[in-house]
């Protein structure tokens, strides 16, 4: 008797329709009760597992739209091009300009990172050091760590210019007022997209910063940002019927 053959294209079709899914949903889509069968077929398609939600969600490489930091989210579920949370923390710390304090990195990744950072430091994959009276996580390499330490001292020397640490500057009060005013003039879809746009301008920690400013959930801001990055915007839904410039009627000559 020939063994049952499962087509990985059924997984691709399901994920293209739903974007992300957990293991029970994928088993149902594939028509199997075996976890191993799902993972074997996912490998044929090149998949990613979430670093948030204990890695319980999956998507395809072709679906994810990673930002400049290698992060992507869908409905508040976060994925990283670096893989697991531990590997993501290691990559971001190593590649950062001035290292990360724990709360700064949590703001960027939207999940707790204490255990991951502790593991990395214990294994010597990153370096934990007190700089200007605060513990900061730096690259393991000596030269990179020295450069990050110097950059961190510069950042910490001007706390009034910062909001979330290295790379994230405070939004001036005048600009805050303008953002909030303009925000109130938009409908729900437009607000999400506008919040995502302002988040991209801030860079690291922008989702949380804009969410706090506008009274939104960070996941909503992240969703708007990802819609813009992936060009997933339905113009007809964003633009209200009858909106826009009124047509100019030509005057008839008498």
N, C-alpha and C positions, 0 to 999 in steps of 0.2 A: 504494500500500500504506500503510495507516494505521500510524503509529508505535505501538510498544508502550506501553500505559498501565499505570502502577504505582499501586497503592492505598496511600496513607500509613497507612491503618488497620492494615495488616499490621505496620508498624513499631510502632504503638501497642500492638497486641496482644502483640508479642514483648517489648517493654520492660516492659509491665505484668506479664508473666510472669517476666522475668529481672531487672528493676529497672534494671540498667545493661548496656551491651554495647559492644564495640569495633567498628570499621568493618567488618572481614571478616564478623562475625556479622550485622551489619545488612544488608550486601549480600546475604548468603544469605537472610535473612528476607524481603527485598524482591524477590528474584529478579532481581538485576542485577549486572553486573560493573563498573559505572561509579560512582566515588566521588561525582561531581557529582549523580547521580540521587538518591543517598541523602540528601545534604545539602539538596537542593531539597525533598524530601518531609519531612525533619525540620523544616525552616523552617515548613512548613504546620502542624506540631504544636506548635511552640515548644519547643526543646530546649536542653540545657545540656551543655557539654563539661567534663571534669574539669580542675582546675588541677594536680592531681598526675598522675604517670605520663605526663608530657609531653602531656597533653590527649588521650590515646588512647581514653578512655571517654566514653560519651554516655548521657544519660537525658532524660526529659521534665520540663518545668516542673511538670506536675501530679503527678509522682511524688516529686520532691525535697521534703524537709521541713527547710528551713533553720532554724537556731537563731537566737538573738538577734543573733549576730555575722554572720549571713548565710552560715553554713557548714553543710555536710551531708556525711556520708560513708556509704559502703556497702562493706563488706568491704575497709576500709582505702583505698578510692579516694575522694578528696576533691573536692567541688564547691563553688562559691561563687555566690551571687546576683549578685556583682559581675562575674563572668566569669573572665577569665584570671588567672594568678598575679600579673602586674604590676598589673592593675587592683584586685585584691583587696588587695595590699600598700598601694597608694595609698589606698584607702578606709579600711582599718583604721588606718593611721598618721594620716590626716587626722582621723578621728572619735575617736581615742583621747584619754584624759584626760591622759596624760603622755608620749605618744610611745612608741616601741619601740626597744630595742636589738635587734641582729640575732638574738641567741639567744632573746630573749623572743618575737619574732614567729615564729621557727621552731618554738618550742614550741606556739604557738597554731595554726599552719597545718600542722604535721607534715611539712613539706618544707623544703629549702634555699631561702633567700630572698636570698642575697648578690647574685647577678646582677640580680635584679629590683629590689632597693633601689638598687644602683649605677646602673642605668638611669634610675630615677625621679629620683635626685638629680642626675644629669648633665643631664636634661631640665628640671630645675627644678620638677618636680611634687611633690617633697617636699624637706625641708631636713635635711642631716646636720650635727650640731653636737656638740661635746664639752661635756657637762654633768656636773659633779662628777667629772671625770677619766675619763668614759666616753662613747663616741660613741653618740648617740641620734638616731633619725630622727623628725623633727617635721613638722607641716603646713607647706605652702608659704606660706599666708596669714600676714601679719605678726601680727595680733591673736591668731589661734588659736595660733601658734607661741609667742608670749609667755606665754599662759596655760598651754600645755603645759610650757614650760620651768620655770615657777614650780611647777607640780604635780610635775614630776620632781624638783626640788630638795627638795620636802617628802618624797617617797617615799624618796629616797636618804639623807635625814637619819635614817631609821629602818630600817636594813637588817635588824635582828633581827626586825622585824615582817613581813618579806616573804619570798616564796619565788621567784617568777618576775618580780618587778617590779610595775609599775603595775597595781593591781586584784586581785592574787593574794596572799592572806595565808597564812601558814604554818598548818598544822593543829596545834593543841596536842598535846603528847605524850599526855595523858590520853585525848583523843579518838582519836588514832591507835590506841592500845591497844584501845579499845572497838570501833573499826571493824574491826580485824584479827580480834578475837575473834568478833564477830558474823559476819564473812565466812566463817570456818571452819565455821560451823554450816549453811551453805546448800549447795544442790546447784549444778551448773554453770550452769544457766539463771538461777537466782536470784542467783548471784554476779555474773553479767554485768549484770543489771538493777540490783542494789544498787550496783555500781561506777559505773554510769552516773548513778544518783541522786546519789551523793556528788560526782561530777565536776561536775554541774550546780550544786551548792551552792558550789563553789570558783570557778566562772566561768572566766575566761581561764586556759588552761593546765591546767585540771582533769583532762583525760584523762591527760596525762603524769604529773601529780602522784599521782593515784590509782593509776595503773599501776605506778609505782615503789613505792608504799606496799604494794600487794597482790601484787606480783610478776606482773602481767598484761601483755599486749601492749596498747599504747595503742589499737590498732584494736578490741580486744575491749571496752574501756571505752567507746569512741565508739559501738560498735554497741549496747551496752546503753542509752546515753543517747538514741540516735536511736529505739530501740524505744519508750522511754517517751514521748518527744516526739510520736511518730506514733501512740501507743497501739497499737503492734503487739505485743501481749502475749497469748499464749494461756493463759488462766487455768488450764485443766485441765492444761497441761504444767508450769506453775510450781508449782501446788499438788499435792503428792503424793496419791495415792489413800489415803483414810483419814485424811488430815491434817485439822487443824482441831479445833474444839471438839467433844467427844463429846456426842451427843444425850442429853438428860435424859429418862429414862424416868419416866412417871407411875406412882406407886404405886397399885396397885389397892386399893380399899376392901373390907375384909372384912365 
